[in-house]
Amino acid sequence: MPHVSHSVSGAVRTFSFWIANRSVGHPLLEGVDYSSIFEEPSALEQVYAIYMNVLEFNERGEVTNAKHAERRAAQYILSYVTGRRPKPEFEPWEVALHSAPPREDLKS
């Protein structure tokens, strides 16, 4: 059964650390209190959706644009807490929320 690559896993882990550590999107969010996203689950959900939708990797599974994906997610956070519109504006594919997995694992 295929798994996500170590590169993708590492990128998501690092992004999660930066979110929790309040250092994501440096320097874009430097000095911005974005703690409100932790109180609104749908806001944090959207941050991760943007990061994962924008994240790209090559045929070997190596992430090729982690900083760009982080920046787009940080732009959403900035927009969420300040009301300022991101530049460029988000494309529909960037903010798409895809279906959740089944409630029970398909693999027994």
Secondary structure, DSSP 4 states (H G I P E B T S, - for coil): -----HHHHHHHHHHHHHHHHT-TTTTTTTT---GGGGT-HHHHHHHHHHHHHH--B-TTS-BS-HHHHHHHHHHHHHHHHH-PPPSSPPPHHHH--PPPPPSS-S--
